[in-house]
Amino acid sequence: MTAEELKAIITAGLPCEHIELEGDGRHWYATIVSAQFEGKRLIQRHQRVYATLGVKMHTDEVHALSMKTFTPAEWASQPHH
């Protein structure tokens, strides 16, 4: 799986303001910014992203996904801009 394919799967199931992906095809590191994360705890945010991957997590197409999740407001306050 490529980063573009993974990005397409996530954004199809989760409206994202911003998404960055890096990885080697099995282990991925994602930064995801979505208004869907408003009012959600970290575990709920991760579950929301995992839900977009569905069966691909179980078939080992995506072996591991480490993520940082932000709401648009949280992202705007990050020092990386």
Jmol script that loads the backbone (N, CA, C; Angstrom):
load data "model"
ATOM      1  N   MET A   1       0.843  -1.189   0.000  1.00  0.00           N
ATOM      2  CA  MET A   1       0.000   0.000   0.000  1.00  0.00           C
ATOM      3  C   MET A   1       0.887   1.252   0.000  1.00  0.00           C
ATOM      4  N   THR A   2       0.507   2.225  -0.812  1.00  0.00           N
ATOM      5  CA  THR A   2       1.269   3.468  -0.863  1.00  0.00           C
ATOM      6  C   THR A   2       0.656   4.507   0.062  1.00  0.00           C
ATOM      7  N   ALA A   3       1.403   5.565   0.326  1.00  0.00           N
ATOM      8  CA  ALA A   3       0.897   6.649   1.169  1.00  0.00           C
ATOM      9  C   ALA A   3      -0.347   7.269   0.533  1.00  0.00           C
ATOM     10  N   GLU A   4      -0.349   7.395  -0.798  1.00  0.00           N
ATOM     11  CA  GLU A   4      -1.507   7.992  -1.473  1.00  0.00           C
ATOM     12  C   GLU A   4      -2.746   7.118  -1.307  1.00  0.00           C
ATOM     13  N   GLU A   5      -2.569   5.806  -1.406  1.00  0.00           N
ATOM     14  CA  GLU A   5      -3.696   4.881  -1.229  1.00  0.00           C
ATOM     15  C   GLU A   5      -4.241   4.967   0.194  1.00  0.00           C
ATOM     16  N   LEU A   6      -3.342   4.978   1.156  1.00  0.00           N
ATOM     17  CA  LEU A   6      -3.758   5.042   2.553  1.00  0.00           C
ATOM     18  C   LEU A   6      -4.463   6.364   2.844  1.00  0.00           C
ATOM     19  N   LYS A   7      -3.919   7.439   2.299  1.00  0.00           N
ATOM     20  CA  LYS A   7      -4.522   8.760   2.476  1.00  0.00           C
ATOM     21  C   LYS A   7      -5.932   8.775   1.881  1.00  0.00           C
ATOM     22  N   ALA A   8      -6.095   8.160   0.713  1.00  0.00           N
ATOM     23  CA  ALA A   8      -7.404   8.122   0.059  1.00  0.00           C
ATOM     24  C   ALA A   8      -8.429   7.350   0.896  1.00  0.00           C
ATOM     25  N   ILE A   9      -7.987   6.255   1.503  1.00  0.00           N
ATOM     26  CA  ILE A   9      -8.888   5.452   2.340  1.00  0.00           C
ATOM     27  C   ILE A   9      -9.327   6.244   3.567  1.00  0.00           C
ATOM     28  N   ILE A  10      -8.374   6.877   4.234  1.00  0.00           N
ATOM     29  CA  ILE A  10      -8.702   7.629   5.449  1.00  0.00           C
ATOM     30  C   ILE A  10      -9.614   8.803   5.126  1.00  0.00           C
ATOM     31  N   THR A  11      -9.265   9.567   4.081  1.00  0.00           N
ATOM     32  CA  THR A  11     -10.061  10.763   3.774  1.00  0.00           C
ATOM     33  C   THR A  11     -11.434  10.409   3.211  1.00  0.00           C
ATOM     34  N   ALA A  12     -11.577   9.211   2.658  1.00  0.00           N
ATOM     35  CA  ALA A  12     -12.900   8.783   2.180  1.00  0.00           C
ATOM     36  C   ALA A  12     -13.849   8.566   3.352  1.00  0.00           C
ATOM     37  N   GLY A  13     -13.285   8.159   4.505  1.00  0.00           N
ATOM     38  CA  GLY A  13     -14.128   7.862   5.652  1.00  0.00           C
ATOM     39  C   GLY A  13     -14.123   8.926   6.725  1.00  0.00           C
ATOM     40  N   LEU A  14     -13.239   9.912   6.575  1.00  0.00           N
ATOM     41  CA  LEU A  14     -13.082  10.929   7.610  1.00  0.00           C
ATOM     42  C   LEU A  14     -12.733  12.258   6.947  1.00  0.00           C
ATOM     43  N   PRO A  15     -13.600  13.265   7.083  1.00  0.00           N
ATOM     44  CA  PRO A  15     -13.268  14.561   6.500  1.00  0.00           C
ATOM     45  C   PRO A  15     -12.052  15.160   7.213  1.00  0.00           C
ATOM     46  N   CYS A  16     -10.980  15.393   6.474  1.00  0.00           N
ATOM     47  CA  CYS A  16      -9.735  15.888   7.061  1.00  0.00           C
ATOM     48  C   CYS A  16      -9.399  17.271   6.514  1.00  0.00           C
ATOM     49  N   GLU A  17      -8.999  18.159   7.411  1.00  0.00           N
ATOM     50  CA  GLU A  17      -8.498  19.461   6.973  1.00  0.00           C
ATOM     51  C   GLU A  17      -7.045  19.325   6.514  1.00  0.00           C
ATOM     52  N   HIS A  18      -6.357  18.343   7.098  1.00  0.00           N
ATOM     53  CA  HIS A  18      -4.939  18.162   6.801  1.00  0.00           C
ATOM     54  C   HIS A  18      -4.575  16.727   7.137  1.00  0.00           C
ATOM     55  N   ILE A  19      -3.750  16.119   6.302  1.00  0.00           N
ATOM     56  CA  ILE A  19      -3.262  14.773   6.609  1.00  0.00           C
ATOM     57  C   ILE A  19      -1.853  14.619   6.049  1.00  0.00           C
ATOM     58  N   GLU A  20      -0.966  14.114   6.872  1.00  0.00           N
ATOM     59  CA  GLU A  20       0.406  13.814   6.451  1.00  0.00           C
ATOM     60  C   GLU A  20       0.648  12.349   6.765  1.00  0.00           C
ATOM     61  N   LEU A  21       1.283  11.651   5.848  1.00  0.00           N
ATOM     62  CA  LEU A  21       1.592  10.245   6.060  1.00  0.00           C
ATOM     63  C   LEU A  21       3.027   9.972   5.679  1.00  0.00           C
ATOM     64  N   GLU A  22       3.689   9.196   6.488  1.00  0.00           N
ATOM     65  CA  GLU A  22       4.981   8.675   6.087  1.00  0.00           C
ATOM     66  C   GLU A  22       5.090   7.261   6.622  1.00  0.00           C
ATOM     67  N   GLY A  23       5.830   6.438   5.901  1.00  0.00           N
ATOM     68  CA  GLY A  23       5.969   5.057   6.332  1.00  0.00           C
ATOM     69  C   GLY A  23       6.590   4.210   5.251  1.00  0.00           C
ATOM     70  N   ASP A  24       6.652   2.907   5.536  1.00  0.00           N
ATOM     71  CA  ASP A  24       7.344   1.990   4.632  1.00  0.00           C
ATOM     72  C   ASP A  24       6.389   1.008   3.965  1.00  0.00           C
ATOM     73  N   GLY A  25       5.082   1.274   4.051  1.00  0.00           N
ATOM     74  CA  GLY A  25       4.129   0.359   3.449  1.00  0.00           C
ATOM     75  C   GLY A  25       3.428  -0.522   4.470  1.00  0.00           C
ATOM     76  N   ARG A  26       4.083  -0.774   5.594  1.00  0.00           N
ATOM     77  CA  ARG A  26       3.454  -1.559   6.660  1.00  0.00           C
ATOM     78  C   ARG A  26       3.323  -0.747   7.939  1.00  0.00           C
ATOM     79  N   HIS A  27       4.353  -0.010   8.267  1.00  0.00           N
ATOM     80  CA  HIS A  27       4.330   0.833   9.466  1.00  0.00           C
ATOM     81  C   HIS A  27       4.182   2.274   9.026  1.00  0.00           C
ATOM     82  N   TRP A  28       3.145   2.915   9.520  1.00  0.00           N
ATOM     83  CA  TRP A  28       2.816   4.264   9.086  1.00  0.00           C
ATOM     84  C   TRP A  28       2.783   5.238  10.251  1.00  0.00           C
ATOM     85  N   TYR A  29       3.118   6.476   9.939  1.00  0.00           N
ATOM     86  CA  TYR A  29       3.049   7.564  10.908  1.00  0.00           C
ATOM     87  C   TYR A  29       2.178   8.638  10.270  1.00  0.00           C
ATOM     88  N   ALA A  30       1.105   8.974  10.934  1.00  0.00           N
ATOM     89  CA  ALA A  30       0.143   9.910  10.354  1.00  0.00           C
ATOM     90  C   ALA A  30      -0.086  11.098  11.280  1.00  0.00           C
ATOM     91  N   THR A  31      -0.252  12.258  10.666  1.00  0.00           N
ATOM     92  CA  THR A  31      -0.734  13.439  11.362  1.00  0.00           C
ATOM     93  C   THR A  31      -2.058  13.781  10.703  1.00  0.00           C
ATOM     94  N   ILE A  32      -3.114  13.765  11.480  1.00  0.00           N
ATOM     95  CA  ILE A  32      -4.450  13.946  10.928  1.00  0.00           C
ATOM     96  C   ILE A  32      -5.165  15.074  11.662  1.00  0.00           C
ATOM     97  N   VAL A  33      -5.688  16.007  10.893  1.00  0.00           N
ATOM     98  CA  VAL A  33      -6.438  17.132  11.451  1.00  0.00           C
ATOM     99  C   VAL A  33      -7.870  17.028  10.941  1.00  0.00           C
ATOM    100  N   SER A  34      -8.831  16.908  11.855  1.00  0.00           N
ATOM    101  CA  SER A  34     -10.224  16.766  11.459  1.00  0.00           C
ATOM    102  C   SER A  34     -11.151  17.393  12.494  1.00  0.00           C
ATOM    103  N   ALA A  35     -12.161  18.069  12.005  1.00  0.00           N
ATOM    104  CA  ALA A  35     -13.179  18.632  12.900  1.00  0.00           C
ATOM    105  C   ALA A  35     -13.952  17.517  13.602  1.00  0.00           C
ATOM    106  N   GLN A  36     -13.898  16.301  13.051  1.00  0.00           N
ATOM    107  CA  GLN A  36     -14.580  15.157  13.656  1.00  0.00           C
ATOM    108  C   GLN A  36     -14.000  14.815  15.036  1.00  0.00           C
ATOM    109  N   PHE A  37     -12.798  15.309  15.316  1.00  0.00           N
ATOM    110  CA  PHE A  37     -12.145  14.999  16.587  1.00  0.00           C
ATOM    111  C   PHE A  37     -12.599  15.922  17.718  1.00  0.00           C
ATOM    112  N   GLU A  38     -13.371  16.948  17.403  1.00  0.00           N
ATOM    113  CA  GLU A  38     -13.838  17.884  18.436  1.00  0.00           C
ATOM    114  C   GLU A  38     -14.545  17.123  19.554  1.00  0.00           C
ATOM    115  N   GLY A  39     -14.137  17.380  20.789  1.00  0.00           N
ATOM    116  CA  GLY A  39     -14.802  16.775  21.936  1.00  0.00           C
ATOM    117  C   GLY A  39     -14.512  15.300  22.147  1.00  0.00           C
ATOM    118  N   LYS A  40     -13.569  14.753  21.370  1.00  0.00           N
ATOM    119  CA  LYS A  40     -13.247  13.329  21.484  1.00  0.00           C
ATOM    120  C   LYS A  40     -11.938  13.147  22.243  1.00  0.00           C
ATOM    121  N   ARG A  41     -11.901  12.105  23.078  1.00  0.00           N
ATOM    122  CA  ARG A  41     -10.652  11.752  23.751  1.00  0.00           C
ATOM    123  C   ARG A  41      -9.721  11.066  22.752  1.00  0.00           C
ATOM    124  N   LEU A  42      -8.458  10.985  23.100  1.00  0.00           N
ATOM    125  CA  LEU A  42      -7.457  10.427  22.200  1.00  0.00           C
ATOM    126  C   LEU A  42      -7.848   9.045  21.673  1.00  0.00           C
ATOM    127  N   ILE A  43      -8.269   8.164  22.544  1.00  0.00           N
ATOM    128  CA  ILE A  43      -8.615   6.810  22.111  1.00  0.00           C
ATOM    129  C   ILE A  43      -9.794   6.840  21.141  1.00  0.00           C
ATOM    130  N   GLN A  44     -10.740   7.725  21.360  1.00  0.00           N
ATOM    131  CA  GLN A  44     -11.893   7.831  20.462  1.00  0.00           C
ATOM    132  C   GLN A  44     -11.466   8.347  19.084  1.00  0.00           C
ATOM    133  N   ARG A  45     -10.502   9.252  19.084  1.00  0.00           N
ATOM    134  CA  ARG A  45      -9.983   9.774  17.819  1.00  0.00           C
ATOM    135  C   ARG A  45      -9.307   8.663  17.036  1.00  0.00           C
ATOM    136  N   HIS A  46      -8.500   7.875  17.730  1.00  0.00           N
ATOM    137  CA  HIS A  46      -7.792   6.781  17.068  1.00  0.00           C
ATOM    138  C   HIS A  46      -8.777   5.739  16.549  1.00  0.00           C
ATOM    139  N   GLN A  47      -9.783   5.435  17.346  1.00  0.00           N
ATOM    140  CA  GLN A  47     -10.791   4.470  16.910  1.00  0.00           C
ATOM    141  C   GLN A  47     -11.512   4.969  15.664  1.00  0.00           C
ATOM    142  N   ARG A  48     -11.736   6.275  15.608  1.00  0.00           N
ATOM    143  CA  ARG A  48     -12.410   6.872  14.446  1.00  0.00           C
ATOM    144  C   ARG A  48     -11.565   6.683  13.188  1.00  0.00           C
ATOM    145  N   VAL A  49     -10.254   6.854  13.309  1.00  0.00           N
ATOM    146  CA  VAL A  49      -9.366   6.654  12.164  1.00  0.00           C
ATOM    147  C   VAL A  49      -9.287   5.170  11.809  1.00  0.00           C
ATOM    148  N   TYR A  50      -9.132   4.315  12.808  1.00  0.00           N
ATOM    149  CA  TYR A  50      -9.084   2.874  12.545  1.00  0.00           C
ATOM    150  C   TYR A  50     -10.354   2.404  11.839  1.00  0.00           C
ATOM    151  N   ALA A  51     -11.477   3.021  12.166  1.00  0.00           N
ATOM    152  CA  ALA A  51     -12.745   2.635  11.538  1.00  0.00           C
ATOM    153  C   ALA A  51     -12.710   2.874  10.028  1.00  0.00           C
ATOM    154  N   THR A  52     -11.961   3.874   9.573  1.00  0.00           N
ATOM    155  CA  THR A  52     -11.879   4.130   8.133  1.00  0.00           C
ATOM    156  C   THR A  52     -11.095   3.035   7.433  1.00  0.00           C
ATOM    157  N   LEU A  53     -10.183   2.397   8.163  1.00  0.00           N
ATOM    158  CA  LEU A  53      -9.348   1.353   7.575  1.00  0.00           C
ATOM    159  C   LEU A  53     -10.049   0.007   7.588  1.00  0.00           C
ATOM    160  N   GLY A  54     -10.898  -0.182   8.590  1.00  0.00           N
ATOM    161  CA  GLY A  54     -11.700  -1.398   8.664  1.00  0.00           C
ATOM    162  C   GLY A  54     -10.877  -2.660   8.497  1.00  0.00           C
ATOM    163  N   VAL A  55     -11.252  -3.437   7.489  1.00  0.00           N
ATOM    164  CA  VAL A  55     -10.674  -4.763   7.305  1.00  0.00           C
ATOM    165  C   VAL A  55      -9.184  -4.706   6.962  1.00  0.00           C
ATOM    166  N   LYS A  56      -8.708  -3.585   6.450  1.00  0.00           N
ATOM    167  CA  LYS A  56      -7.296  -3.517   6.073  1.00  0.00           C
ATOM    168  C   LYS A  56      -6.370  -3.625   7.287  1.00  0.00           C
ATOM    169  N   MET A  57      -6.852  -3.199   8.448  1.00  0.00           N
ATOM    170  CA  MET A  57      -6.061  -3.375   9.662  1.00  0.00           C
ATOM    171  C   MET A  57      -5.973  -4.861  10.011  1.00  0.00           C
ATOM    172  N   HIS A  58      -7.032  -5.595   9.728  1.00  0.00           N
ATOM    173  CA  HIS A  58      -7.100  -7.000  10.128  1.00  0.00           C
ATOM    174  C   HIS A  58      -6.413  -7.924   9.131  1.00  0.00           C
ATOM    175  N   THR A  59      -6.338  -7.492   7.875  1.00  0.00           N
ATOM    176  CA  THR A  59      -5.687  -8.328   6.861  1.00  0.00           C
ATOM    177  C   THR A  59      -4.191  -8.049   6.805  1.00  0.00           C
ATOM    178  N   ASP A  60      -3.722  -7.174   7.676  1.00  0.00           N
ATOM    179  CA  ASP A  60      -2.302  -6.843   7.772  1.00  0.00           C
ATOM    180  C   ASP A  60      -1.805  -6.011   6.591  1.00  0.00           C
ATOM    181  N   GLU A  61      -2.726  -5.477   5.775  1.00  0.00           N
ATOM    182  CA  GLU A  61      -2.297  -4.545   4.726  1.00  0.00           C
ATOM    183  C   GLU A  61      -1.700  -3.306   5.386  1.00  0.00           C
ATOM    184  N   VAL A  62      -2.299  -2.909   6.500  1.00  0.00           N
ATOM    185  CA  VAL A  62      -1.749  -1.828   7.310  1.00  0.00           C
ATOM    186  C   VAL A  62      -1.380  -2.471   8.637  1.00  0.00           C
ATOM    187  N   HIS A  63      -0.095  -2.720   8.808  1.00  0.00           N
ATOM    188  CA  HIS A  63       0.330  -3.468   9.990  1.00  0.00           C
ATOM    189  C   HIS A  63       0.292  -2.598  11.244  1.00  0.00           C
ATOM    190  N   ALA A  64       0.755  -1.377  11.104  1.00  0.00           N
ATOM    191  CA  ALA A  64       0.788  -0.493  12.268  1.00  0.00           C
ATOM    192  C   ALA A  64       0.611   0.945  11.810  1.00  0.00           C
ATOM    193  N   LEU A  65      -0.181   1.669  12.576  1.00  0.00           N
ATOM    194  CA  LEU A  65      -0.415   3.075  12.272  1.00  0.00           C
ATOM    195  C   LEU A  65      -0.260   3.870  13.558  1.00  0.00           C
ATOM    196  N   SER A  66       0.782   4.686  13.597  1.00  0.00           N
ATOM    197  CA  SER A  66       0.968   5.597  14.719  1.00  0.00           C
ATOM    198  C   SER A  66       0.421   6.935  14.270  1.00  0.00           C
ATOM    199  N   MET A  67      -0.348   7.586  15.118  1.00  0.00           N
ATOM    200  CA  MET A  67      -0.933   8.841  14.660  1.00  0.00           C
ATOM    201  C   MET A  67      -0.936   9.917  15.717  1.00  0.00           C
ATOM    202  N   LYS A  68      -0.885  11.132  15.217  1.00  0.00           N
ATOM    203  CA  LYS A  68      -1.134  12.314  16.030  1.00  0.00           C
ATOM    204  C   LYS A  68      -2.415  12.894  15.466  1.00  0.00           C
ATOM    205  N   THR A  69      -3.361  13.142  16.347  1.00  0.00           N
ATOM    206  CA  THR A  69      -4.659  13.654  15.898  1.00  0.00           C
ATOM    207  C   THR A  69      -4.908  15.021  16.509  1.00  0.00           C
ATOM    208  N   PHE A  70      -5.411  15.934  15.688  1.00  0.00           N
ATOM    209  CA  PHE A  70      -5.672  17.300  16.122  1.00  0.00           C
ATOM    210  C   PHE A  70      -7.017  17.770  15.601  1.00  0.00           C
ATOM    211  N   THR A  71      -7.677  18.611  16.372  1.00  0.00           N
ATOM    212  CA  THR A  71      -8.807  19.362  15.825  1.00  0.00           C
ATOM    213  C   THR A  71      -8.191  20.544  15.069  1.00  0.00           C
ATOM    214  N   PRO A  72      -8.960  21.196  14.206  1.00  0.00           N
ATOM    215  CA  PRO A  72      -8.406  22.363  13.501  1.00  0.00           C
ATOM    216  C   PRO A  72      -7.859  23.425  14.461  1.00  0.00           C
ATOM    217  N   ALA A  73      -8.535  23.655  15.580  1.00  0.00           N
ATOM    218  CA  ALA A  73      -8.069  24.659  16.547  1.00  0.00           C
ATOM    219  C   ALA A  73      -6.756  24.227  17.196  1.00  0.00           C
ATOM    220  N   GLU A  74      -6.652  22.942  17.550  1.00  0.00           N
ATOM    221  CA  GLU A  74      -5.420  22.441  18.137  1.00  0.00           C
ATOM    222  C   GLU A  74      -4.271  22.557  17.136  1.00  0.00           C
ATOM    223  N   TRP A  75      -4.550  22.213  15.893  1.00  0.00           N
ATOM    224  CA  TRP A  75      -3.540  22.269  14.836  1.00  0.00           C
ATOM    225  C   TRP A  75      -3.056  23.705  14.624  1.00  0.00           C
ATOM    226  N   ALA A  76      -3.995  24.634  14.642  1.00  0.00           N
ATOM    227  CA  ALA A  76      -3.655  26.052  14.434  1.00  0.00           C
ATOM    228  C   ALA A  76      -2.735  26.567  15.534  1.00  0.00           C
ATOM    229  N   SER A  77      -2.838  25.980  16.726  1.00  0.00           N
ATOM    230  CA  SER A  77      -2.010  26.447  17.839  1.00  0.00           C
ATOM    231  C   SER A  77      -0.656  25.744  17.918  1.00  0.00           C
ATOM    232  N   GLN A  78      -0.415  24.798  17.001  1.00  0.00           N
ATOM    233  CA  GLN A  78       0.876  24.099  16.982  1.00  0.00           C
ATOM    234  C   GLN A  78       1.947  25.028  16.430  1.00  0.00           C
ATOM    235  N   PRO A  79       3.183  24.864  16.883  1.00  0.00           N
ATOM    236  CA  PRO A  79       4.255  25.767  16.459  1.00  0.00           C
ATOM    237  C   PRO A  79       4.784  25.517  15.053  1.00  0.00           C
ATOM    238  N   HIS A  80       4.291  24.497  14.337  1.00  0.00           N
ATOM    239  CA  HIS A  80       4.869  24.147  13.038  1.00  0.00           C
ATOM    240  C   HIS A  80       4.466  25.070  11.895  1.00  0.00           C
ATOM    241  N   HIS A  81       3.547  26.007  12.122  1.00  0.00           N
ATOM    242  CA  HIS A  81       3.080  26.846  10.999  1.00  0.00           C
ATOM    243  C   HIS A  81       4.048  27.974  10.728  1.00  0.00           C
TER     244      HIS A  81
END
end "model"
wireframe off; spacefill off
backbone 0.3
color backbone group
